[in-house]
C-alpha cells in the first residue's frame, strides 16, 4: 500500500485540487536546446545532459525519469545529468517527446 492509498483511507472525502495536479506535470520549456553529449571517463562511456534553464528541482525530476525509463545508473551534479553508458539517441527521443529541443554534441 503506497502513501496515497493510506491518505485516502484516512481522509476518504478529500479530493485532489487541479492546482496540485498541474504542479506535478509542469516542466519549464525553453528556447535554447538541451545539450546531450558523450564522453569517456576512466575508460567508461557516459552521456551528459546540460543546458536546462528551469529550476533545479524540475531538472532532478527529469533526471530520475530518464534513469527509470532507461533502467540505468547516473546522477545529478553541477546542473548536469550524468547517465552511465551511451544512450544519446534514446535520451534525445525521450526529451523530444516531452517537447524539448535537443542538440547532439560529440560524435
Secondary structure, DSSP 8 states (H G I E B T S, - for coil): --HHHHHHHH-TT----HHHHHHHH-----SS-EEEEEEEETTEEEEEEE---S-HHHHHHHHHHHHHHHT--EEEETTEEEEES--HHHHHHHHHHTT--EEEE--
